[in-house]
Amino acid sequence: FLARYLALPTSPREMLESDYSLSIIRKWVNHPNVHIRFNHADSANNLSFILKVPKLVSLPDDYSELMNSVSNFTCPKTVGPDARNTPSMCLVCGQILCSQSYCCQAELDGSSVGACTYHAHHCGAGVGIFLWVRKCKMVMLSGRSRGCFVPTPYLDQYGETDFGLDRGNPLSLCPERYAKIQRMWVNHWIPEEVTRNQEASSGHHIPDWLTF
């Protein structure tokens, strides 16, 4: 019923034999790169359609190693002591960016947004997951004005996180927690997690996620 309502073919055969599908197939087989590929010897054996499940970046076991990895980060647009303020790591690609600062704001569709929000727009189609290294917080972004703080996958010897690095205990990576975050990202559950956290924290101070 839905296929008929949307004027779509009701069977795979009709879809594949439609004029539009055939035109796409003809464009593909007539592409120069396809001819180059098949003109090589044993080209049929070289074709591979195995898809790999995307993964977040690998993190060190010791949190101090992560701190050291960003210790030399400086803002590309700031000179002086403020150039080392709040680096955040994109867990999708590993890039280090300024966060919650006005130094690296960029324009996005006529609005001024923070470096992480701008990066998430291009790296994750508006969805971002960042590790605020010097605060030991994870930031999840969904769109330009919605986000939340969540605990990092790093735990101390008592199995607790150190939100904000207030206690100063040594922290080690918990593979199970990071795998849970990985599943959340792969299954596109970040927007749902952001919504759930915002509903739970309604009435509290909400950061200006647009400038993050």
Residue pairs with C-beta under 8 A, 6 or more apart in sequence:
3 9
3 10
4 10
8 15
9 15
9 18
15 21
28 34
37 43
37 46
37 47
38 44
40 46
53 186
54 186
55 182
56 91
56 92
56 129
56 178
56 181
56 182
56 185
57 89
57 90
57 91
57 92
57 93
57 94
59 66
59 91
59 131
59 153
59 173
59 178
60 66
60 69
60 173
61 172
61 173
62 170
62 171
62 172
62 173
63 136
63 154
63 170
63 171
63 172
63 173
64 170
64 171
66 89
66 131
66 133
67 133
67 134
70 87
70 89
70 96
70 133
70 134
73 84
73 87
73 96
74 83
74 84
75 82
75 83
75 84
75 85
75 98
75 101
75 103
75 104
76 104
77 103
77 104
78 103
82 103
85 98
85 101
86 98
86 99
86 100
86 101
86 132
86 134
86 135
87 96
87 97
87 98
87 99
87 133
87 134
88 96
88 97
88 98
88 99
88 116
88 130
88 131
88 132
88 133
88 139
89 95
89 96
89 97
89 130
89 131
89 133
90 96
90 97
90 116
90 119
90 120
90 123
90 128
90 129
90 130
91 129
91 130
91 131
91 138
91 181
91 185
92 123
92 124
92 128
92 129
92 185
93 123
95 119
95 123
97 104
97 115
97 116
97 119
97 130
98 104
98 114
98 115
99 114
99 115
99 116
99 130
99 132
99 139
99 212
100 114
100 207
100 211
100 212
101 114
101 115
102 211
104 114
104 115
105 112
105 113
105 114
105 115
105 118
105 211
106 112
106 113
106 115
106 118
107 113
108 117
108 118
108 121
108 144
111 144
111 210
112 211
113 121
113 144
113 210
113 211
114 210
114 211
114 212
116 128
116 130
116 139
116 141
116 212
117 128
117 141
117 144
117 209
117 210
117 211
117 212
119 128
120 126
120 127
120 128
120 130
120 141
121 144
126 141
126 142
126 143
126 144
127 141
127 142
127 188
127 190
127 191
128 139
128 140
128 141
129 138
129 139
129 140
129 141
129 181
129 185
129 190
130 138
130 139
130 140
130 141
131 137
131 138
131 139
131 152
132 138
132 139
134 165
135 164
135 165
136 152
136 154
136 161
136 162
136 163
136 164
136 165
136 171
137 149
137 150
137 151
137 152
137 163
137 164
138 149
138 150
138 151
138 152
138 181
139 147
139 148
139 149
139 150
139 212
140 147
140 148
140 150
140 190
140 193
140 194
140 197
141 147
141 190
141 194
141 209
141 212
142 190
142 191
142 194
142 195
143 191
144 209
144 210
145 209
145 210
146 191
146 194
146 195
146 198
146 209
147 194
147 207
147 209
147 212
148 193
148 194
148 197
148 198
148 201
149 197
150 193
150 197
151 161
151 163
152 161
152 171
153 173
153 174
153 175
153 177
153 178
153 180
153 181
154 161
154 162
154 171
154 172
154 173
154 174
155 161
155 171
155 172
155 174
155 177
156 162
156 167
156 169
156 170
156 171
156 172
157 169
157 170
158 169
161 171
162 168
162 169
162 171
183 189
184 190
184 193
198 206
